[in-house]
Amino acid sequence: MSSRLEAAGLYKVFGRRPDDAVERLRQGADREELRADGTTAAVVDASFTVEPGEIFVVMGLSGSGKSTLLRMLNGLLEPTAGHVRFGGQDLTALSDRDLREVRAHKISMVFQHFALFPHRSVLENAAYGLAVQGLPRREREERAAEALALCGLAGWEKSWPDELSGGMQQRVGLARALATNADLLLMDESFSALDPLIRRDMQDQLIELQKSLKKTIVFITHDLNEAMRLGDRIAVMRDGRIVQIGTAEDILVRPADDYVASFTKDVDRSRVLTASSVMDTSVSGGSPSCSCETATADTPFTELCAISARLSHRVSVVDGANRVIGVVPRERLVAFLGDEVPEAVPCDNPDGEKVVTRA
């Protein structure tokens, strides 16, 4: 069965007459109007699709509605309107019993604050979801031990949670989610309580695990750099609404509005952008004009800057057949980076375009 996740027209309204509030929102009312009547619109008309094996990041400031949205995806909160479908099944139409069955076998959640049982060992914590499924003790302990090993905790099975560091405790939480072999992982600010170095280590761990496990993942964060690092695609939320969905490059290069642009202004673009983001595609066709270094569409921005620094003309971007699909003038790198690119050195193209750098 496909592990595709679909959210269609999701609303979550708290307060009096929520159905009336949804209708008012559909007719153009904003959240402030509803708030004056004692009603809070936490999520407004959220629609998106998460493909199997994709990490889909939902990001926004506190109060933007991202955690409420996540809890509607597994039925912890019932939508006021709209539908959630996973694997072709409409989760919003299920009975409470059937929904618990789905959460036990198909959807796992990794919380922000570990949520470990202090009176259970690391192995018992990792096996908890399997115990809920009713698996025999030997089988659940074997699967839990395998999940702990995947998360770098082999040898810690008999330890207690208070003997582990914060990062290790979060790994137990991740192992517990993986042990159930659920197709969908929901991760709610899962790394935000960790110190920066441990947080980056956990991000690395998730990226490595995803290469082999290929889970469908919805990851909630308020940290744009984390979103850019983890997300195959990112949904930016503001005031309960999704204002843009796209890749990290889409959001950096083509922000949907001033809010998204202001959100991304302090991001280290050199870690996200590639040659395809910045190249001029109006110049294409044929072979490179000299035997100098070239770039490909997925050449990282920092490497592109290094190539440009070794050339006295614009960088040619080529495809697999060595055909030019675009060029990157030095001034375009400067514009995207917001700083000066190192001075060029001579190359073997005497007729190449002379590059002008800022003083």
QUISULRA-V645539 format. One record per backbone hydrogen bond with DSSP energy under -0.5 kcal/mol. CO is the residue of the C=O (numbers start at 1). NH is the residue of the N-H. Records with the same first field share a line. If there is no record, write none. Layout:
BEGIN
CO=NH + NH
END
This chain:
BEGIN
4=87
5=50
6=85
7=48
8=83
10=46
11=80 + 81
12=42 + 43
14=40
17=21
18=22
19=23
20=24
21=25
22=26
23=27
24=29
25=28
30=34
31=35
32=36
33=37
34=37 + 39
35=38
39=41
40=14 + 42
43=12 + 45
45=47
46=10
48=7
49=51
50=5
51=54
54=56 + 217
55=57 + 232 + 233
56=219
57=59 + 235
58=221
59=237
61=64
64=240
65=69
66=70
67=71
68=72
69=72 + 73
70=73 + 74
71=76 + 77
72=75
81=11
83=8
84=91 + 92
85=6
86=89
89=86 + 91
90=93
91=94
95=99
96=100
97=101
98=102
99=103
100=104
101=105
102=106 + 107
106=183 + 184
108=186
109=111
110=188
111=114
113=115
116=118
117=120
120=161
121=125
122=126
123=127
125=128
127=131
128=132
129=133
130=134 + 135
131=134
136=140
137=141
138=142
139=143
140=144
141=145
142=146
143=147
144=148
145=149
146=150
147=151
148=153
149=152
153=156
156=159
157=123
159=122
160=163
161=164
165=169
166=170
167=171
168=172
169=173
170=174
171=175
172=176
173=177
174=178
175=179
176=180
177=182
178=181
183=216
184=108
185=187 + 218
186=110 + 188
187=189 + 220
189=192
191=194
195=199
196=200
197=201
198=202
199=203
200=204
201=205
202=206
203=207
204=208
205=209
206=210
207=211
208=212
209=212 + 213
210=214
215=217
216=185
217=56 + 219
218=187
219=58
220=189
221=60
222=224
223=227
224=228
225=229
226=230
227=231
233=57
234=236 + 246
235=59 + 237
236=243 + 244
238=241
240=44
241=238 + 243
244=236
246=234
247=251
248=252
249=253 + 254
250=254
257=261
258=262
259=263
260=264
261=265
262=265
264=267
267=269
268=271
269=272 + 273
270=302
273=301
274=277 + 278
275=278 + 279
279=281
280=283 + 327
282=284
286=324
295=318
296=299
297=276
299=275
300=304
301=305
302=306
303=307
304=308
305=309
306=310
307=310
308=311
312=355
315=328
316=295 + 318
317=325 + 326
319=322
323=319
324=285
326=317
327=280
328=315
329=332 + 333
330=334
331=335
332=336
333=337
334=338 + 339
348=350
349=352
355=357
END
